[in-house]
Amino acid sequence: MAAVSARLPAFPWDKLEPYKKTAAAHPDGIVDLSVGTPVDPVPQLIQDALVAAADSPGYPTVWGTVALRDAITGWVRGRLGASAAGHRNVLPVVGSKELVAWLPTQLGLGAGDKVAYPRLAYPTYEVGARLCGAEPVVYDTEAFAADPAGTDLDPAGVKLLWLNSPSNPTGKVLPKEDLVRIVAWAREHGILLFSDECYLELGWEAEPVSVLHDDVCGGSYEGIVAVHSLSKRSNLAGYRAAFVAGDADVLGELLEIRKHGGMMTPAPVQAATVAALGDDAHVEEQRGRYAARREALRAALEAHGFRVEHSEASLYLWVTRDEPCWETVAHLAERGILVAPGDFYGEAGAQFVRVAFTATDERVEAAVKRLA
């Protein structure tokens, strides 16, 4: 039997291990800015909700509790501007990465089908296509957004189109008028559009907009679904709390499939998600932490000779010294700073590195001093 893993690209982070060892040898320890994992505490009200629901001996439901669906639909209406969203338009998932990786399989895609995603992108879009045997194809985000019909993305055979705004790794935000064009193009060609919006609440120099916003989709969610995560906004990466919202028919099909697959968000996590979506104060507090770290690292990197491109949103700075990315990785590792090489996200990133500002204040301060 052929190994499914043979279809997949090499796991990129393994290539970073030698540089991690170099950075770890720094007398003051490593400053790891390579992964966007939260390091700050889970807000107390969310911890309290989790603990209060700890006595949950029965199986949770895949669709979630009524309270959870109320919380998600309320947030989608208020935060995303999707005024018509109801319970049939939402579905909790066990972390957004699981959804991204297994979505093409759950949609029944396979050989002969194409999954399109940005040429600079989160690697799991490609992984999801390869897991089900579909063909992964890339497109240039800027050219596609400006004129979908005029780019080299051939709609023939494309069954799933991934959009990512704010972008990981670049932090680029697509304006509302671009989203309107993309949604119209996808609908014209009968292509299902999934928009990864996990960094939507982390806009710095631009205000990200959802594809579900009334002004983008015209109040109809036909053919479009948005993916959201609480990992970044609420420090819940360890909880695996996420959800999708949009086309009721698509989500209804996914619900039936996920019931059979037992893809259930644990009951205590459902309760914690309700608490998290019902509180904005902790989100603003966390944004403040990230804003300060971002500003400090940006200034230090620019003073060190880096150029920052895009980066108007998300948890990363997309930077270059106009040299091969692995040379930059090595340069920073010698200073005890670990970053992600841009080619992890596609060949177009070969001269960039992605710098996360998810380290503690103390580690960010150490990085700033080392770059001085």
N, C-alpha and C positions, 0 to 999 in steps of 0.2 A: 504494500500500500504506500503510495507516495505521501511524503510528509507535507502537511499544509504549510508548515513553516518555510518550506523551500520556495514558496511563492512570494515570501516577504523580503523586503530589503534588510540588510544588516542592521541590527539595533544600534542606532548612531551613538548613544551615550557611552558604549563600550570603548569607542575610539578616544574618548576624553580622559580615560583613566590615567595614562602616563602624565598628562598635564596636571591632573588633580593631585598626583603624588608630588610633583614639583611644587605646586602651590602650597600643599600641606607642610612642606619642609621649611616654609618661611618661619623665622624665629618667633613671630607674633601670631602664627597660625594662618590658616586659609581664610580668605573671604570668598565664599562661594556665591557668585552672582550668575550661575549657569542655569538654574532651574527656578521657575516662578512659583515656588511653594510657600505658602504663608508661614510666618514665624511668630506672629503676634498671638496673644491669647484669644481663645473663643470667647465672645462676649458672654457675660455672666447670665443674662436673661435666656440665652440659647442653651447654655449648660443646664440651667435650672429646668427648662422645658424638657430636655433630654432625660434628666434624672427623674422628673415627675412621671414620665411615661415608661420608666425602666421595667415596671411590672407589666410586661406585655407578653404573656405566655402563648397567645394564639397567633396564627398566621396573619400577617397584614395583607391588604388587598393591593393588587398591582395598580389599580386606578387611584388608590389613596383614599383617605377618609374624606368625608364631606367638608370637614374643617380645612383640610389641606387644599382641596380643590377651590374652596372659597378664597383661601389666602392667595393661591396662585392666580386665579381669575381677577381678584381685586388688584393685585400687583400689576398684572398684564394690562388691565384697563388704565390704571392710574399712572404707571411708570412708562409704559410703552405707547400709550395713546391708542390702544386697540379697544375701542369703545363697545364693540359687539361681542367680545369674548365671553363664552360661557363654559360650563363644565365639560362639554364635549370637545372644546377647543384646547384642553390641557391634559398633560400626562406626565406624572413624575417618573424619573429614570434614576438608575443607580450610578450617578456620576455621569458627566457629559462625555468622558472619553469612551466609556462602554457604549454609549449611544452611537458615537461617531464611528467606532470600529465595527459595530455589528449592524448598523442601519442598512447598508446595501444587501446584506444577507437576509435581514428581516423583511425587506421590500421584495424579495424574490429575484434579485438581479443575479446575473451570471454571465457565462460566455456569450459574447456578441453584444453585450450591453456596455455602455461607457459611463464612467463617473468622472465629472469634471470638477476641478478645484484650482485655486490660484497657484501660479508657478512659484511663488514664495508662500509657503504654507506650513501649518501644523502637520507633521508627518502622518498622523493617523488617518487623514482623508485617503491617502494612497493605500495605507494598510487595509482600510475597510473595503476598498475596491478589490484588492488582491485576495483577501480572505474568501470572497465569494466567486472569484474567477472572472470578474468583470475587468474591463480595460480602463486603467487610469489615464486621464488626459488633463493637461494643464492649459491655463489661459493667462494672459497678461491682464491683471486686474484693472490698471488704469485705462488701457486701450479698450477693454471690454466694457467698462463702466461708461466711457465717453460715447461709444457707438457699438452696442452689442452686435448689430447686424454687419458691421464693417470689419470685425476682427477675424482672426483665423480659426476661431472656435466653431467647427462645423456642428450644427445641432443634430445631424443625423446620427442616430444610435445613442445619443446622450439621454439617459433616463433620470440621472440625479445630478444636480448642479449645486456645489457647495459655494456659499458666499461667506466671507469672514470679515466683518467690520464691527469694531476695531480689529485690525489684523494682528495675528501672532505669526511672524515675529516683528513686523515693521511698525505696528502701532498706527497705521494709516486708517483714516476714517472716511468712508464714502458719504458724500453729501446726499441729501434727500432726493435731489433731482436725478442723481445717478441710480439710486435705488428704484425710483419709479420706472426708469428705462429698463433696468434689468428684470424687474417683476413682469413688465409688459412683454418683454422678449421671451421669457420663460413660459408664460402663459400662451403666447402665440404658437410656440413650438411644442406645447404639451409636455414640458420638462418640469419635473418636480424640483422646486427650489428649497433647499435647507440653508438657513442663515445662522451661522455660528456667531452669537452675540454675547459670548461669555464675559467680555470686557466692557460691555456697554456702560456700566456705571463708573468707569474709570477714564473719562474724557478729561484732558488737561487743556489742550489748545483748540479743541473742537468739541461739539456736542453730538455724540453718536445718536443715530436714529434707527429704530427698528423697522424691519420690513413689514411688521404688523401695524405700524402707525396708520391711522385712517388716511392720512394724506399720501401715503405710499401705495397702499393696497386698495384704496377706494372703499374701505370698510368690508371687503370680502377677503376671506383667507384661502380661497380656492388655489390650490397648487403651491402654497407657501407654508413653511413651518420655521419657527425660530427656536434656537437652542439656548438655554440659559443655565447658569451654574451659580451656586452660592459659595463656591470654593474661594473666590477672590474677594467678593464684596463683604463676606461675613466670616472669613477665615475657616471655612468648613471643608477644606480638602479632605480631611480625615473622616468626615461624615458621609461622603459620597452623596451629596444632596444637589439634585439638578432636576430640570423639567424641560419639556418641549411644549410649544403652543402654536396653534394655527389650524390648518385644514382638518375639519372634524372627521372626514372620511379617512384620511391618511392616519390620523391618530387612533381612530376606531380600529383600523386594521392592525396597527402596531399593538394596541391594547390586547386584542385577541391572541396575537402571536406571543406576546410577552406573558400572558396568563399561562399558556402552555409551557413556556420556558421557565416559569417561576421567577421572573425578574421583578422582585418585590423590594421596594424601599423599606427598610426596617421600621417598625412602628415608632420607636423612640426618635428616629431621624425624621419621620414625618412630623411628629410633634415639634421637634426643634426647628424644622423648616417653617412651620406656621408662625412660630415666635420670631424667626429671623425676618420673614417677609412683612411682618407687622410692625417693624421698628426701623426707623430711618436714622436714629441718632448714632447707632454703632457704625453704620455705613459711613456717615460723615466723619466720625472720629478716625476710622481707618483710612479714609481718603486723605485726611490731614497728615497722617504718618507717612503715607506713600508720597504725598506731594513734597514733603520736606526732604525725603531721601532722594527723590528724583532730581530735585533742584541741586542738591549737593553733588550728586554723581555727575550730572550733566556739566556743571561748571568745571569740575575736576577733569573730566574727560576732554572737554574742549581745550582747557589750558594745557593738557598733555599732548595735544596735536590731533585729536580726533574730530571728525565731522559727524554731526548728528543729522540723520535724515528721517523724515516723517516723525514717528514717535509722539504724535499729538494725543495719543490715548494708550491704554493698556498698562501693563506692569513692566515694560521694557524700554530700553533705549537701543535704537538700531544705529550702530556707529561704524565708521570706517577710517582707516589711515591710508586707503588706496593701495593696499597690499594684500596678498593672499591671506585669507582668514586664519589659517593655521599658524602663520607667522605672528599674527596679532595675538592669538591664543597663547603661543609660547612666550611672547613678550610680556604679557600680563601675568602669566603663571610664574615667571621669574620674580615677580613682585608680590607673589602670594595671592593673586586675584584670578579666580577661575570664571571664564565666560563661555558662552555657547558659540561655536563657529557657525557662520551664516549658511554654509553649505548643508547643514543639517536640514534646512528648510527649502532647499532647491538650489540648482546650479546658479541661479541669478543672485544668490547671496554669497558667492565665493570670495568677495572682498569685504564682507561685513562681519561683525560679531553682534550677538544679542546680549545685552547687559540687563539683568533683572535687578530691580530695586526692592526685592523682598527680603533682604538681609536685615538683621537688627540694626538699630541706630548705632550701636557700638561698632559693629562690623563695617557699616557704611562709612563711619568716621575713619576707621582704619584704612579703608580703601582710598579715601580722599587724601589722607596723609601720604600714602605710598605713591600716589600719582603726582604729588606736588613736586 
